[in-house]
Amino acid sequence: MSQDNSRADFTITKVGVIGAGQMGSGIAQVCAQAGYDVLLQDLADEQLDKALAGIEKHLDRQVKKDRLSEADKQAALKQISKAASVPELGDCDLVIEAATENEEVKRGIFHELCEHLKDNAIICTNTSSISVTRLASTTDRPGRFMGMHFMNPVPVMQLVELIRGIATDEDTFATIRQLTEQLGKTPVAAEDFPAFIVNRILLPMINEAVYTLYEGVGSVEAIDTAMKLGANHPMGPLELADFIGLDTCLAVMHVLYDGLADSKYRPCPLLVKYVEAGWVGRKAGRGFYDYSGDKPVPTR
Ligand SMILES: NC(=O)c1ccc[n+]([C@@H]2O[C@H](COP(=O)([O-])OP(=O)(O)OC[C@H]3O[C@@H](n4cnc5c(N)ncnc54)[C@H](O)[C@@H]3O)[C@@H](O)[C@H]2O)c1
């Protein structure tokens, strides 16, 4: 796969993805299914193996449901290779960073990446909330840097928020918009404000659900059932928090609280406690639900 765009000398064929957690593995999968060569990198080699196994399992399910042919599954898997370190991504045309939601971690990644990445390559961050402009300023190419905020789970969710930093150039934005459409997704432009559009609205609701639990207004089950049946939400807010990852939810609330300086964004102390306990949701086997058995069991 290659993508033409307004810079005659620039096409995207090779995509690097940094961070092979739930988001990075999904991003790698959709890029591979769209025909791009994908290099997937993570700090932890076992995380890379887990990501590749997860992608294969997801594609298998698609084959079983007759939504994908076995040949297309094999072709997609062939498009993805593991990268042992950031310098191996040096000849990528686009690198999408999907590492832990921590500004220091992301800065460290961009610092190392820019030392090795070819000059005309574009860098996107999948951050849920951190200032794209500030992250861009830590790179050697703020004009070719922007936010590309995929939703979870990436292969299923239709939306990608595209966030311009103050220095992002129009060529870069147009190129990434076109690539987003080639991935079969719908782009929506969001300005570079803390948490952009979706999480600015969604995370305060989740945080409020945790306060509701904390204050004893309802049990985990009552809160989730109330929002599913009373507001027609497909998932309850606590179930959704576990799915997103409570560490990510807390990080986004901190960014909203610090970035907008408004007490209404104060993270719920119970959310803080769960993260301190390592009960960060589905990926840890425990959050507001316990996932160790056949079906999730509410913890409160
Ligand atoms: N979880 C969601 O619903 C969601 C949705 C949209 C965006 N995001 C954003 O996507 C990013 C990743 O979130 P996630 O849910 O996949 O988290 P995750 O915890 O599942 O995965 C993060 C991965 O990053 C890796 N990592 C950490 N430091 C690294 C480094 N220096 N170099 C390479 N890899 C490193 C970790 O080993 C881990 O595998 C975050 O910025 C998050 O805010 C998350």
The ligand as an SDF file (V2000), in Angstrom:
LIG
                    3D

 44 48  0  0  0  0  0  0  0  0999 V2000
   -7.2880    2.7530   26.4330 N   0  0  0  0  0  0  0  0  0  0  0  0
   -8.0530    3.5450   25.7120 C   0  0  0  0  0  0  0  0  0  0  0  0
   -9.2950    3.4050   25.6890 O   0  0  0  0  0  0  0  0  0  0  0  0
   -7.4230    4.6110   24.8510 C   0  0  0  0  0  0  0  0  0  0  0  0
   -8.1740    5.2110   23.8420 C   0  0  0  0  0  0  0  0  0  0  0  0
   -7.5690    6.1770   23.0210 C   0  0  0  0  0  0  0  0  0  0  0  0
   -6.2510    6.5350   23.2570 C   0  0  0  0  0  0  0  0  0  0  0  0
   -5.5430    5.9510   24.2650 N   0  0  0  0  0  0  0  0  0  0  0  0
   -4.1560    6.3610   24.4570 C   0  0  0  0  0  0  0  0  0  0  0  0
   -3.3160    5.4040   23.8360 O   0  0  0  0  0  0  0  0  0  0  0  0
   -2.0810    5.3120   24.5420 C   0  0  0  0  0  0  0  0  0  0  0  0
   -1.8410    3.8790   24.9670 C   0  0  0  0  0  0  0  0  0  0  0  0
   -2.9210    3.4410   25.7650 O   0  0  0  0  0  0  0  0  0  0  0  0
   -3.2330    1.8980   25.9820 P   0  0  0  0  0  0  0  0  0  0  0  0
   -4.6170    1.8230   26.5190 O   0  0  0  0  0  0  0  0  0  0  0  0
   -2.8530    1.1150   24.7790 O   0  0  0  0  0  0  0  0  0  0  0  0
   -2.2010    1.5700   27.1650 O   0  0  0  0  0  0  0  0  0  0  0  0
   -1.5370    0.1500   27.5300 P   0  0  0  0  0  0  0  0  0  0  0  0
   -1.1430    0.2630   28.9550 O   0  0  0  0  0  0  0  0  0  0  0  0
   -2.4340   -0.9810   27.1090 O   0  0  0  0  0  0  0  0  0  0  0  0
   -0.2510    0.0970   26.5700 O   0  0  0  0  0  0  0  0  0  0  0  0
    0.8170    0.9900   26.6650 C   0  0  0  0  0  0  0  0  0  0  0  0
    2.0370    0.2770   26.1110 C   0  0  0  0  0  0  0  0  0  0  0  0
    3.1120    1.2260   26.0100 O   0  0  0  0  0  0  0  0  0  0  0  0
    4.3080    0.5280   26.3020 C   0  0  0  0  0  0  0  0  0  0  0  0
    5.3500    1.4950   26.6340 N   0  0  0  0  0  0  0  0  0  0  0  0
    5.4880    2.2280   27.7630 C   0  0  0  0  0  0  0  0  0  0  0  0
    6.6080    2.9860   27.6860 N   0  0  0  0  0  0  0  0  0  0  0  0
    7.1540    2.7420   26.4680 C   0  0  0  0  0  0  0  0  0  0  0  0
    8.3230    3.1980   25.7990 C   0  0  0  0  0  0  0  0  0  0  0  0
    9.1450    4.0900   26.3770 N   0  0  0  0  0  0  0  0  0  0  0  0
    8.5970    2.7320   24.5680 N   0  0  0  0  0  0  0  0  0  0  0  0
    7.7840    1.8220   23.9820 C   0  0  0  0  0  0  0  0  0  0  0  0
    6.6680    1.3390   24.5670 N   0  0  0  0  0  0  0  0  0  0  0  0
    6.3610    1.7920   25.7970 C   0  0  0  0  0  0  0  0  0  0  0  0
    3.9290   -0.3960   27.4440 C   0  0  0  0  0  0  0  0  0  0  0  0
    4.8740   -1.4530   27.5860 O   0  0  0  0  0  0  0  0  0  0  0  0
    2.5480   -0.8780   27.0000 C   0  0  0  0  0  0  0  0  0  0  0  0
    2.6210   -2.0630   26.2430 O   0  0  0  0  0  0  0  0  0  0  0  0
   -2.1800    6.3060   25.6910 C   0  0  0  0  0  0  0  0  0  0  0  0
   -1.6410    7.5330   25.3020 O   0  0  0  0  0  0  0  0  0  0  0  0
   -3.6810    6.4170   25.8980 C   0  0  0  0  0  0  0  0  0  0  0  0
   -4.0650    7.6200   26.5110 O   0  0  0  0  0  0  0  0  0  0  0  0
   -6.0970    4.9840   25.0600 C   0  0  0  0  0  0  0  0  0  0  0  0
  1  2  1  0
  2  3  2  0
  2  4  1  0
  4  5  1  0
  4 44  2  0
  5  6  2  0
  6  7  1  0
  7  8  2  0
  8  9  1  0
  8 44  1  0
  9 10  1  0
  9 42  1  0
 10 11  1  0
 11 12  1  0
 11 40  1  0
 12 13  1  0
 13 14  1  0
 14 15  2  0
 14 16  1  0
 14 17  1  0
 17 18  1  0
 18 19  2  0
 18 20  1  0
 18 21  1  0
 21 22  1  0
 22 23  1  0
 23 24  1  0
 23 38  1  0
 24 25  1  0
 25 26  1  0
 25 36  1  0
 26 27  1  0
 26 35  1  0
 27 28  2  0
 28 29  1  0
 29 30  1  0
 29 35  2  0
 30 31  1  0
 30 32  2  0
 32 33  1  0
 33 34  2  0
 34 35  1  0
 36 37  1  0
 36 38  1  0
 38 39  1  0
 40 41  1  0
 40 42  1  0
 42 43  1  0
M  CHG  2   8   1  16  -1
M  END
$$$$
